[in-house]
Amino acid sequence: MTASSTTLDCSLRDDTATLRVDGNASARDRVSRIHATVANLVQRGARTVVVDLSNARWLGAAMLGELVESQRTVNRAGGRMRLAGLQRRAARVLAATRLDTVFETTSA
């Protein structure tokens, strides 16, 4: 059995960055690059960060932690972060953890 992997694809246009997360976003070793990537995008001038989760199959505790840290980083820089493409299952996880009150979101 092979472990599912998480891949990241990011783009920066003007001051808006889009970070697409594909795969199983649940294991810490697979998602630890997300906060580092967001921090790098902010350092490069991004003030709006859109995290596209439309291809993320699951949001585990590790991913939620990365998203919270990323949100803090973007907020400290005076920017805003939005979660886009949330699948129903991911939206339920955010609601259950009350993180739906922390993140600006759009559904798939």
Biopython code that builds the backbone (N, CA, C, O; Angstrom):
import numpy as np
from Bio.PDB.StructureBuilder import StructureBuilder

atoms = [
    (1, "MET", "N", (0.844, -1.164, 0.000)),
    (1, "MET", "CA", (0.000, 0.000, 0.000)),
    (1, "MET", "C", (0.892, 1.231, 0.000)),
    (1, "MET", "O", (1.819, 1.329, 0.804)),
    (2, "THR", "N", (0.623, 2.144, -0.874)),
    (2, "THR", "CA", (1.412, 3.365, -0.930)),
    (2, "THR", "C", (0.639, 4.501, -0.277)),
    (2, "THR", "O", (-0.589, 4.557, -0.351)),
    (3, "ALA", "N", (1.362, 5.394, 0.354)),
    (3, "ALA", "CA", (0.727, 6.533, 1.010)),
    (3, "ALA", "C", (0.320, 7.555, -0.031)),
    (3, "ALA", "O", (1.031, 7.790, -1.008)),
    (4, "SER", "N", (-0.824, 8.150, 0.193)),
    (4, "SER", "CA", (-1.249, 9.235, -0.680)),
    (4, "SER", "C", (-0.341, 10.420, -0.440)),
    (4, "SER", "O", (0.143, 10.632, 0.672)),
    (5, "SER", "N", (-0.115, 11.181, -1.475)),
    (5, "SER", "CA", (0.737, 12.343, -1.313)),
    (5, "SER", "C", (-0.081, 13.608, -1.496)),
    (5, "SER", "O", (-1.176, 13.596, -2.060)),
    (6, "THR", "N", (0.478, 14.683, -1.008)),
    (6, "THR", "CA", (-0.132, 15.987, -1.176)),
    (6, "THR", "C", (0.783, 16.799, -2.065)),
    (6, "THR", "O", (1.982, 16.896, -1.804)),
    (7, "THR", "N", (0.235, 17.379, -3.103)),
    (7, "THR", "CA", (1.031, 18.232, -3.970)),
    (7, "THR", "C", (0.499, 19.661, -3.869)),
    (7, "THR", "O", (-0.686, 19.893, -3.633)),
    (8, "LEU", "N", (1.405, 20.592, -4.054)),
    (8, "LEU", "CA", (1.072, 22.008, -4.006)),
    (8, "LEU", "C", (1.434, 22.645, -5.329)),
    (8, "LEU", "O", (2.481, 22.358, -5.908)),
    (9, "ASP", "N", (0.568, 23.501, -5.795)),
    (9, "ASP", "CA", (0.831, 24.271, -7.005)),
    (9, "ASP", "C", (0.477, 25.710, -6.668)),
    (9, "ASP", "O", (-0.654, 25.996, -6.274)),
    (10, "CYS", "N", (1.432, 26.617, -6.818)),
    (10, "CYS", "CA", (1.129, 27.989, -6.449)),
    (10, "CYS", "C", (1.457, 28.954, -7.572)),
    (10, "CYS", "O", (2.329, 28.714, -8.407)),
    (11, "SER", "N", (0.720, 30.058, -7.555)),
    (11, "SER", "CA", (0.973, 31.122, -8.521)),
    (11, "SER", "C", (0.795, 32.451, -7.802)),
    (11, "SER", "O", (0.030, 32.558, -6.844)),
    (12, "LEU", "N", (1.508, 33.452, -8.276)),
    (12, "LEU", "CA", (1.429, 34.793, -7.708)),
    (12, "LEU", "C", (1.251, 35.773, -8.843)),
    (12, "LEU", "O", (2.080, 35.853, -9.750)),
    (13, "ARG", "N", (0.170, 36.511, -8.785)),
    (13, "ARG", "CA", (-0.106, 37.528, -9.800)),
    (13, "ARG", "C", (-0.454, 38.808, -9.066)),
    (13, "ARG", "O", (-1.406, 38.853, -8.286)),
    (14, "ASP", "N", (0.323, 39.842, -9.321)),
    (14, "ASP", "CA", (0.197, 41.105, -8.593)),
    (14, "ASP", "C", (0.346, 40.812, -7.103)),
    (14, "ASP", "O", (1.392, 40.319, -6.679)),
    (15, "ASP", "N", (-0.666, 41.102, -6.309)),
    (15, "ASP", "CA", (-0.559, 40.818, -4.877)),
    (15, "ASP", "C", (-1.493, 39.685, -4.439)),
    (15, "ASP", "O", (-1.805, 39.548, -3.256)),
    (16, "THR", "N", (-1.934, 38.873, -5.410)),
    (16, "THR", "CA", (-2.826, 37.750, -5.112)),
    (16, "THR", "C", (-2.141, 36.426, -5.439)),
    (16, "THR", "O", (-1.670, 36.202, -6.554)),
    (17, "ALA", "N", (-2.102, 35.569, -4.443)),
    (17, "ALA", "CA", (-1.501, 34.246, -4.617)),
    (17, "ALA", "C", (-2.597, 33.189, -4.547)),
    (17, "ALA", "O", (-3.541, 33.299, -3.764)),
    (18, "THR", "N", (-2.451, 32.170, -5.379)),
    (18, "THR", "CA", (-3.344, 31.020, -5.328)),
    (18, "THR", "C", (-2.491, 29.791, -5.055)),
    (18, "THR", "O", (-1.506, 29.536, -5.747)),
    (19, "LEU", "N", (-2.882, 29.037, -4.041)),
    (19, "LEU", "CA", (-2.183, 27.813, -3.668)),
    (19, "LEU", "C", (-3.177, 26.679, -3.789)),
    (19, "LEU", "O", (-4.150, 26.611, -3.038)),
    (20, "ARG", "N", (-2.928, 25.778, -4.745)),
    (20, "ARG", "CA", (-3.812, 24.627, -4.942)),
    (20, "ARG", "C", (-3.236, 23.415, -4.223)),
    (20, "ARG", "O", (-2.070, 23.064, -4.405)),
    (21, "VAL", "N", (-4.062, 22.787, -3.412)),
    (21, "VAL", "CA", (-3.671, 21.609, -2.645)),
    (21, "VAL", "C", (-4.379, 20.410, -3.246)),
    (21, "VAL", "O", (-5.607, 20.386, -3.328)),
    (22, "ASP", "N", (-3.608, 19.412, -3.670)),
    (22, "ASP", "CA", (-4.171, 18.186, -4.235)),
    (22, "ASP", "C", (-3.774, 17.006, -3.363)),
    (22, "ASP", "O", (-2.646, 16.929, -2.876)),
    (23, "GLY", "N", (-4.707, 16.096, -3.175)),
    (23, "GLY", "CA", (-4.374, 14.845, -2.501)),
    (23, "GLY", "C", (-4.929, 14.751, -1.099)),
    (23, "GLY", "O", (-5.914, 15.403, -0.752)),
    (24, "ASN", "N", (-4.276, 13.925, -0.299)),
    (24, "ASN", "CA", (-4.695, 13.626, 1.057)),
    (24, "ASN", "C", (-4.033, 14.606, 2.004)),
    (24, "ASN", "O", (-2.856, 14.457, 2.330)),
    (25, "ALA", "N", (-4.766, 15.592, 2.444)),
    (25, "ALA", "CA", (-4.213, 16.629, 3.301)),
    (25, "ALA", "C", (-4.458, 16.293, 4.763)),
    (25, "ALA", "O", (-5.153, 17.022, 5.470)),
    (26, "SER", "N", (-3.881, 15.180, 5.210)),
    (26, "SER", "CA", (-4.144, 14.783, 6.586)),
    (26, "SER", "C", (-2.893, 14.507, 7.399)),
    (26, "SER", "O", (-2.903, 14.775, 8.601)),
    (27, "ALA", "N", (-1.845, 14.003, 6.839)),
    (27, "ALA", "CA", (-0.659, 13.638, 7.614)),
    (27, "ALA", "C", (0.313, 14.805, 7.694)),
    (27, "ALA", "O", (0.588, 15.458, 6.687)),
    (28, "ARG", "N", (0.834, 15.070, 8.888)),
    (28, "ARG", "CA", (1.724, 16.210, 9.130)),
    (28, "ARG", "C", (2.887, 16.244, 8.141)),
    (28, "ARG", "O", (3.212, 17.306, 7.610)),
    (29, "ASP", "N", (3.514, 15.105, 7.889)),
    (29, "ASP", "CA", (4.669, 15.101, 6.980)),
    (29, "ASP", "C", (4.280, 15.434, 5.549)),
    (29, "ASP", "O", (5.132, 15.832, 4.754)),
    (30, "ARG", "N", (3.014, 15.279, 5.211)),
    (30, "ARG", "CA", (2.569, 15.570, 3.854)),
    (30, "ARG", "C", (2.102, 17.006, 3.672)),
    (30, "ARG", "O", (2.061, 17.499, 2.545)),
    (31, "VAL", "N", (1.749, 17.688, 4.760)),
    (31, "VAL", "CA", (1.205, 19.035, 4.619)),
    (31, "VAL", "C", (2.093, 20.114, 5.217)),
    (31, "VAL", "O", (1.741, 21.292, 5.157)),
    (32, "SER", "N", (3.224, 19.752, 5.788)),
    (32, "SER", "CA", (4.054, 20.726, 6.485)),
    (32, "SER", "C", (4.593, 21.820, 5.570)),
    (32, "SER", "O", (5.047, 22.854, 6.059)),
    (33, "ARG", "N", (4.553, 21.619, 4.285)),
    (33, "ARG", "CA", (5.045, 22.635, 3.345)),
    (33, "ARG", "C", (4.037, 23.753, 3.111)),
    (33, "ARG", "O", (4.396, 24.792, 2.558)),
    (34, "ILE", "N", (2.817, 23.569, 3.507)),
    (34, "ILE", "CA", (1.779, 24.551, 3.193)),
    (34, "ILE", "C", (2.059, 25.884, 3.872)),
    (34, "ILE", "O", (2.069, 26.918, 3.205)),
    (35, "HIS", "N", (2.286, 25.886, 5.177)),
    (35, "HIS", "CA", (2.556, 27.141, 5.870)),
    (35, "HIS", "C", (3.830, 27.782, 5.334)),
    (35, "HIS", "O", (3.867, 28.997, 5.137)),
    (36, "ALA", "N", (4.859, 27.003, 5.096)),
    (36, "ALA", "CA", (6.107, 27.553, 4.547)),
    (36, "ALA", "C", (5.871, 28.181, 3.183)),
    (36, "ALA", "O", (6.435, 29.232, 2.880)),
    (37, "THR", "N", (5.056, 27.559, 2.370)),
    (37, "THR", "CA", (4.748, 28.096, 1.041)),
    (37, "THR", "C", (3.963, 29.398, 1.156)),
    (37, "THR", "O", (4.262, 30.363, 0.454)),
    (38, "VAL", "N", (2.962, 29.434, 2.034)),
    (38, "VAL", "CA", (2.185, 30.656, 2.230)),
    (38, "VAL", "C", (3.088, 31.763, 2.760)),
    (38, "VAL", "O", (3.000, 32.899, 2.294)),
    (39, "ALA", "N", (3.949, 31.458, 3.718)),
    (39, "ALA", "CA", (4.865, 32.466, 4.259)),
    (39, "ALA", "C", (5.773, 33.019, 3.161)),
    (39, "ALA", "O", (6.042, 34.219, 3.119)),
    (40, "ASN", "N", (6.236, 32.154, 2.286)),
    (40, "ASN", "CA", (7.079, 32.588, 1.172)),
    (40, "ASN", "C", (6.302, 33.490, 0.219)),
    (40, "ASN", "O", (6.838, 34.494, -0.250)),
    (41, "LEU", "N", (5.072, 33.154, -0.070)),
    (41, "LEU", "CA", (4.240, 33.971, -0.949)),
    (41, "LEU", "C", (3.992, 35.351, -0.345)),
    (41, "LEU", "O", (4.020, 36.355, -1.056)),
    (42, "VAL", "N", (3.753, 35.401, 0.949)),
    (42, "VAL", "CA", (3.558, 36.681, 1.638)),
    (42, "VAL", "C", (4.841, 37.500, 1.580)),
    (42, "VAL", "O", (4.807, 38.707, 1.343)),
    (43, "GLN", "N", (5.953, 36.845, 1.794)),
    (43, "GLN", "CA", (7.261, 37.517, 1.725)),
    (43, "GLN", "C", (7.511, 38.091, 0.325)),
    (43, "GLN", "O", (8.172, 39.119, 0.179)),
    (44, "ARG", "N", (6.981, 37.423, -0.693)),
    (44, "ARG", "CA", (7.145, 37.881, -2.078)),
    (44, "ARG", "C", (6.109, 38.920, -2.484)),
    (44, "ARG", "O", (6.097, 39.358, -3.634)),
    (45, "GLY", "N", (5.232, 39.327, -1.551)),
    (45, "GLY", "CA", (4.312, 40.411, -1.837)),
    (45, "GLY", "C", (2.846, 40.068, -1.892)),
    (45, "GLY", "O", (2.026, 40.950, -2.147)),
    (46, "ALA", "N", (2.483, 38.824, -1.663)),
    (46, "ALA", "CA", (1.061, 38.451, -1.685)),
    (46, "ALA", "C", (0.345, 39.061, -0.491)),
    (46, "ALA", "O", (0.804, 38.938, 0.644)),
    (47, "ARG", "N", (-0.760, 39.706, -0.741)),
    (47, "ARG", "CA", (-1.600, 40.250, 0.325)),
    (47, "ARG", "C", (-2.933, 39.520, 0.386)),
    (47, "ARG", "O", (-3.616, 39.554, 1.410)),
    (48, "THR", "N", (-3.299, 38.869, -0.688)),
    (48, "THR", "CA", (-4.476, 38.006, -0.708)),
    (48, "THR", "C", (-3.993, 36.608, -1.069)),
    (48, "THR", "O", (-3.335, 36.414, -2.092)),
    (49, "VAL", "N", (-4.321, 35.647, -0.232)),
    (49, "VAL", "CA", (-3.933, 34.260, -0.483)),
    (49, "VAL", "C", (-5.204, 33.423, -0.561)),
    (49, "VAL", "O", (-6.004, 33.387, 0.373)),
    (50, "VAL", "N", (-5.368, 32.756, -1.690)),
    (50, "VAL", "CA", (-6.506, 31.859, -1.894)),
    (50, "VAL", "C", (-5.961, 30.436, -1.858)),
    (50, "VAL", "O", (-5.125, 30.062, -2.680)),
    (51, "VAL", "N", (-6.436, 29.653, -0.906)),
    (51, "VAL", "CA", (-6.033, 28.250, -0.809)),
    (51, "VAL", "C", (-7.151, 27.430, -1.441)),
    (51, "VAL", "O", (-8.246, 27.317, -0.889)),
    (52, "ASP", "N", (-6.858, 26.861, -2.603)),
    (52, "ASP", "CA", (-7.836, 26.079, -3.360)),
    (52, "ASP", "C", (-7.789, 24.633, -2.886)),
    (52, "ASP", "O", (-6.809, 23.923, -3.110)),
    (53, "LEU", "N", (-8.858, 24.211, -2.230)),
    (53, "LEU", "CA", (-8.942, 22.859, -1.674)),
    (53, "LEU", "C", (-9.895, 21.965, -2.467)),
    (53, "LEU", "O", (-10.331, 20.925, -1.972)),
    (54, "SER", "N", (-10.214, 22.365, -3.686)),
    (54, "SER", "CA", (-11.189, 21.609, -4.469)),
    (54, "SER", "C", (-10.719, 20.196, -4.795)),
    (54, "SER", "O", (-11.544, 19.325, -5.070)),
    (55, "ASN", "N", (-9.419, 19.951, -4.771)),
    (55, "ASN", "CA", (-8.900, 18.609, -5.037)),
    (55, "ASN", "C", (-8.315, 17.943, -3.796)),
    (55, "ASN", "O", (-7.666, 16.902, -3.893)),
    (56, "ALA", "N", (-8.542, 18.540, -2.645)),
    (56, "ALA", "CA", (-8.091, 17.925, -1.388)),
    (56, "ALA", "C", (-9.157, 16.930, -0.948)),
    (56, "ALA", "O", (-10.324, 17.287, -0.783)),
    (57, "ARG", "N", (-8.748, 15.686, -0.762)),
    (57, "ARG", "CA", (-9.717, 14.644, -0.433)),
    (57, "ARG", "C", (-10.160, 14.663, 1.027)),
    (57, "ARG", "O", (-11.243, 14.169, 1.341)),
    (58, "TRP", "N", (-9.355, 15.215, 1.919)),
    (58, "TRP", "CA", (-9.689, 15.198, 3.337)),
    (58, "TRP", "C", (-8.893, 16.274, 4.039)),
    (58, "TRP", "O", (-7.760, 16.558, 3.650)),
    (59, "LEU", "N", (-9.459, 16.873, 5.058)),
    (59, "LEU", "CA", (-8.759, 17.840, 5.898)),
    (59, "LEU", "C", (-8.574, 17.224, 7.274)),
    (59, "LEU", "O", (-9.530, 17.089, 8.036)),
    (60, "GLY", "N", (-7.351, 16.855, 7.583)),
    (60, "GLY", "CA", (-7.051, 16.294, 8.892)),
    (60, "GLY", "C", (-6.544, 17.360, 9.835)),
    (60, "GLY", "O", (-6.428, 18.530, 9.468)),
    (61, "ALA", "N", (-6.245, 16.947, 11.050)),
    (61, "ALA", "CA", (-5.779, 17.880, 12.077)),
    (61, "ALA", "C", (-4.508, 18.610, 11.655)),
    (61, "ALA", "O", (-4.357, 19.802, 11.924)),
    (62, "ALA", "N", (-3.601, 17.905, 11.000)),
    (62, "ALA", "CA", (-2.352, 18.540, 10.564)),
    (62, "ALA", "C", (-2.633, 19.654, 9.565)),
    (62, "ALA", "O", (-2.041, 20.730, 9.650)),
    (63, "MET", "N", (-3.519, 19.405, 8.635)),
    (63, "MET", "CA", (-3.870, 20.409, 7.638)),
    (63, "MET", "C", (-4.541, 21.608, 8.293)),
    (63, "MET", "O", (-4.241, 22.751, 7.950)),
    (64, "LEU", "N", (-5.434, 21.357, 9.220)),
    (64, "LEU", "CA", (-6.108, 22.452, 9.916)),
    (64, "LEU", "C", (-5.093, 23.330, 10.642)),
    (64, "LEU", "O", (-5.206, 24.555, 10.633)),
    (65, "GLY", "N", (-4.105, 22.700, 11.268)),
    (65, "GLY", "CA", (-3.043, 23.457, 11.938)),
    (65, "GLY", "C", (-2.248, 24.307, 10.963)),
    (65, "GLY", "O", (-1.927, 25.459, 11.254)),
    (66, "GLU", "N", (-1.932, 23.743, 9.813)),
    (66, "GLU", "CA", (-1.206, 24.495, 8.787)),
    (66, "GLU", "C", (-2.025, 25.684, 8.291)),
    (66, "GLU", "O", (-1.485, 26.768, 8.070)),
    (67, "LEU", "N", (-3.319, 25.480, 8.119)),
    (67, "LEU", "CA", (-4.179, 26.562, 7.654)),
    (67, "LEU", "C", (-4.293, 27.674, 8.690)),
    (67, "LEU", "O", (-4.287, 28.853, 8.338)),
    (68, "VAL", "N", (-4.396, 27.306, 9.967)),
    (68, "VAL", "CA", (-4.470, 28.316, 11.029)),
    (68, "VAL", "C", (-3.171, 29.119, 11.073)),
    (68, "VAL", "O", (-3.206, 30.347, 11.154)),
    (69, "GLU", "N", (-2.040, 28.446, 11.022)),
    (69, "GLU", "CA", (-0.749, 29.155, 11.023)),
    (69, "GLU", "C", (-0.612, 30.044, 9.794)),
    (69, "GLU", "O", (-0.103, 31.161, 9.885)),
    (70, "SER", "N", (-1.058, 29.557, 8.663)),
    (70, "SER", "CA", (-1.002, 30.346, 7.432)),
    (70, "SER", "C", (-1.876, 31.588, 7.557)),
    (70, "SER", "O", (-1.474, 32.679, 7.154)),
    (71, "GLN", "N", (-3.069, 31.419, 8.116)),
    (71, "GLN", "CA", (-3.975, 32.548, 8.326)),
    (71, "GLN", "C", (-3.305, 33.605, 9.203)),
    (71, "GLN", "O", (-3.384, 34.797, 8.906)),
    (72, "ARG", "N", (-2.654, 33.179, 10.271)),
    (72, "ARG", "CA", (-1.961, 34.116, 11.165)),
    (72, "ARG", "C", (-0.865, 34.876, 10.420)),
    (72, "ARG", "O", (-0.717, 36.087, 10.586)),
    (73, "THR", "N", (-0.109, 34.166, 9.610)),
    (73, "THR", "CA", (0.978, 34.790, 8.852)),
    (73, "THR", "C", (0.441, 35.841, 7.896)),
    (73, "THR", "O", (0.983, 36.943, 7.806)),
    (74, "VAL", "N", (-0.615, 35.503, 7.188)),
    (74, "VAL", "CA", (-1.208, 36.442, 6.231)),
    (74, "VAL", "C", (-1.795, 37.643, 6.971)),
    (74, "VAL", "O", (-1.616, 38.782, 6.540)),
    (75, "ASN", "N", (-2.489, 37.399, 8.071)),
    (75, "ASN", "CA", (-3.073, 38.499, 8.845)),
    (75, "ASN", "C", (-2.007, 39.445, 9.391)),
    (75, "ASN", "O", (-2.175, 40.664, 9.353)),
    (76, "ARG", "N", (-0.918, 38.884, 9.895)),
    (76, "ARG", "CA", (0.174, 39.719, 10.421)),
    (76, "ARG", "C", (0.755, 40.644, 9.359)),
    (76, "ARG", "O", (1.236, 41.733, 9.669)),
    (77, "ALA", "N", (0.706, 40.204, 8.116)),
    (77, "ALA", "CA", (1.240, 41.001, 7.005)),
    (77, "ALA", "C", (0.194, 41.994, 6.488)),
    (77, "ALA", "O", (0.449, 42.721, 5.528)),
    (78, "GLY", "N", (-0.974, 42.024, 7.118)),
    (78, "GLY", "CA", (-2.016, 42.940, 6.698)),
    (78, "GLY", "C", (-2.847, 42.428, 5.541)),
    (78, "GLY", "O", (-3.565, 43.199, 4.904)),
    (79, "GLY", "N", (-2.760, 41.134, 5.259)),
    (79, "GLY", "CA", (-3.499, 40.556, 4.146)),
    (79, "GLY", "C", (-4.695, 39.758, 4.606)),
    (79, "GLY", "O", (-5.091, 39.797, 5.771)),
    (80, "ARG", "N", (-5.261, 39.033, 3.658)),
    (80, "ARG", "CA", (-6.383, 38.153, 3.974)),
    (80, "ARG", "C", (-6.228, 36.836, 3.239)),
    (80, "ARG", "O", (-5.644, 36.770, 2.157)),
    (81, "MET", "N", (-6.759, 35.797, 3.847)),
    (81, "MET", "CA", (-6.682, 34.462, 3.276)),
    (81, "MET", "C", (-8.092, 33.908, 3.143)),
    (81, "MET", "O", (-8.945, 34.119, 4.005)),
    (82, "ARG", "N", (-8.318, 33.195, 2.043)),
    (82, "ARG", "CA", (-9.623, 32.595, 1.777)),
    (82, "ARG", "C", (-9.419, 31.139, 1.386)),
    (82, "ARG", "O", (-8.480, 30.809, 0.661)),
    (83, "LEU", "N", (-10.294, 30.277, 1.864)),
    (83, "LEU", "CA", (-10.306, 28.871, 1.455)),
    (83, "LEU", "C", (-11.345, 28.722, 0.366)),
    (83, "LEU", "O", (-12.500, 29.105, 0.552)),
    (84, "ALA", "N", (-10.954, 28.175, -0.757)),
    (84, "ALA", "CA", (-11.854, 28.036, -1.902)),
    (84, "ALA", "C", (-12.032, 26.572, -2.273)),
    (84, "ALA", "O", (-11.176, 25.733, -1.990)),
    (85, "GLY", "N", (-13.148, 26.284, -2.906)),
    (85, "GLY", "CA", (-13.393, 24.948, -3.441)),
    (85, "GLY", "C", (-13.634, 23.887, -2.401)),
    (85, "GLY", "O", (-13.357, 22.713, -2.645)),
    (86, "LEU", "N", (-14.143, 24.270, -1.243)),
    (86, "LEU", "CA", (-14.366, 23.287, -0.188)),
    (86, "LEU", "C", (-15.410, 22.255, -0.597)),
    (86, "LEU", "O", (-16.524, 22.599, -0.992)),
    (87, "GLN", "N", (-15.037, 21.013, -0.498)),
    (87, "GLN", "CA", (-15.981, 19.921, -0.707)),
    (87, "GLN", "C", (-16.854, 19.803, 0.544)),
    (87, "GLN", "O", (-16.484, 20.291, 1.611)),
    (88, "ARG", "N", (-17.990, 19.167, 0.411)),
    (88, "ARG", "CA", (-18.933, 19.046, 1.525)),
    (88, "ARG", "C", (-18.282, 18.457, 2.771)),
    (88, "ARG", "O", (-18.494, 18.948, 3.880)),
    (89, "ARG", "N", (-17.501, 17.420, 2.587)),
    (89, "ARG", "CA", (-16.871, 16.748, 3.719)),
    (89, "ARG", "C", (-15.893, 17.680, 4.444)),
    (89, "ARG", "O", (-15.841, 17.687, 5.673)),
    (90, "ALA", "N", (-15.128, 18.456, 3.692)),
    (90, "ALA", "CA", (-14.189, 19.404, 4.285)),
    (90, "ALA", "C", (-14.929, 20.520, 5.008)),
    (90, "ALA", "O", (-14.507, 20.958, 6.078)),
    (91, "ALA", "N", (-16.021, 20.975, 4.429)),
    (91, "ALA", "CA", (-16.824, 22.027, 5.069)),
    (91, "ALA", "C", (-17.388, 21.533, 6.400)),
    (91, "ALA", "O", (-17.489, 22.298, 7.359)),
    (92, "ARG", "N", (-17.753, 20.259, 6.454)),
    (92, "ARG", "CA", (-18.252, 19.693, 7.712)),
    (92, "ARG", "C", (-17.160, 19.656, 8.775)),
    (92, "ARG", "O", (-17.426, 19.905, 9.950)),
    (93, "VAL", "N", (-15.934, 19.347, 8.365)),
    (93, "VAL", "CA", (-14.814, 19.334, 9.311)),
    (93, "VAL", "C", (-14.606, 20.742, 9.875)),
    (93, "VAL", "O", (-14.427, 20.910, 11.081)),
    (94, "LEU", "N", (-14.630, 21.742, 9.007)),
    (94, "LEU", "CA", (-14.470, 23.122, 9.474)),
    (94, "LEU", "C", (-15.600, 23.511, 10.433)),
    (94, "LEU", "O", (-15.357, 24.168, 11.445)),
    (95, "ALA", "N", (-16.822, 23.108, 10.116)),
    (95, "ALA", "CA", (-17.953, 23.432, 10.984)),
    (95, "ALA", "C", (-17.827, 22.732, 12.336)),
    (95, "ALA", "O", (-18.090, 23.336, 13.376)),
    (96, "ALA", "N", (-17.430, 21.472, 12.324)),
    (96, "ALA", "CA", (-17.308, 20.704, 13.564)),
    (96, "ALA", "C", (-16.239, 21.273, 14.486)),
    (96, "ALA", "O", (-16.359, 21.186, 15.708)),
    (97, "THR", "N", (-15.210, 21.847, 13.912)),
    (97, "THR", "CA", (-14.119, 22.418, 14.705)),
    (97, "THR", "C", (-14.325, 23.912, 14.959)),
    (97, "THR", "O", (-13.505, 24.554, 15.616)),
    (98, "ARG", "N", (-15.419, 24.457, 14.436)),
    (98, "ARG", "CA", (-15.754, 25.877, 14.537)),
    (98, "ARG", "C", (-14.770, 26.769, 13.782)),
    (98, "ARG", "O", (-14.779, 27.987, 13.960)),
    (99, "LEU", "N", (-13.935, 26.183, 12.954)),
    (99, "LEU", "CA", (-13.013, 26.974, 12.144)),
    (99, "LEU", "C", (-13.730, 27.656, 10.992)),
    (99, "LEU", "O", (-13.161, 28.521, 10.326)),
    (100, "ASP", "N", (-14.973, 27.272, 10.757)),
    (100, "ASP", "CA", (-15.754, 27.967, 9.733)),
    (100, "ASP", "C", (-16.032, 29.412, 10.130)),
    (100, "ASP", "O", (-16.405, 30.226, 9.286)),
    (101, "THR", "N", (-15.854, 29.737, 11.414)),
    (101, "THR", "CA", (-16.014, 31.114, 11.877)),
    (101, "THR", "C", (-14.709, 31.894, 11.778)),
    (101, "THR", "O", (-14.694, 33.114, 11.946)),
    (102, "VAL", "N", (-13.617, 31.190, 11.505)),
    (102, "VAL", "CA", (-12.294, 31.824, 11.416)),
    (102, "VAL", "C", (-11.913, 32.132, 9.978)),
    (102, "VAL", "O", (-11.328, 33.177, 9.688)),
    (103, "PHE", "N", (-12.247, 31.218, 9.085)),
    (103, "PHE", "CA", (-11.837, 31.335, 7.681)),
    (103, "PHE", "C", (-12.944, 31.879, 6.801)),
    (103, "PHE", "O", (-14.117, 31.554, 6.981)),
    (104, "GLU", "N", (-12.561, 32.704, 5.857)),
    (104, "GLU", "CA", (-13.472, 33.091, 4.787)),
    (104, "GLU", "C", (-13.442, 31.917, 3.811)),
    (104, "GLU", "O", (-12.366, 31.460, 3.424)),
    (105, "THR", "N", (-14.624, 31.423, 3.409)),
    (105, "THR", "CA", (-14.672, 30.218, 2.569)),
    (105, "THR", "C", (-15.626, 30.381, 1.399)),
    (105, "THR", "O", (-16.561, 31.181, 1.426)),
    (106, "THR", "N", (-15.348, 29.584, 0.362)),
    (106, "THR", "CA", (-16.285, 29.389, -0.742)),
    (106, "THR", "C", (-16.331, 27.908, -1.021)),
    (106, "THR", "O", (-15.301, 27.236, -0.969)),
    (107, "SER", "N", (-17.500, 27.390, -1.314)),
    (107, "SER", "CA", (-17.669, 25.954, -1.560)),
    (107, "SER", "C", (-17.413, 25.613, -3.010)),
    (107, "SER", "O", (-17.366, 26.481, -3.882)),
    (108, "ALA", "N", (-17.247, 24.309, -3.246)),
    (108, "ALA", "CA", (-17.048, 23.814, -4.612)),
    (108, "ALA", "C", (-18.344, 23.791, -5.349)),
    (108, "ALA", "O", (-18.384, 23.404, -6.517)),
]
sb = StructureBuilder()
sb.init_structure("model")
sb.init_model(0)
sb.init_chain("A")
sb.init_seg("    ")
for serial, (resi, resn, name, xyz) in enumerate(atoms, 1):
    if name == "N":
        sb.init_residue(resn, " ", resi, " ")
    sb.init_atom(name, np.array(xyz, "f"), 0.0, 1.0, " ", f" {name:<3s}", serial, name[0])
structure = sb.get_structure()
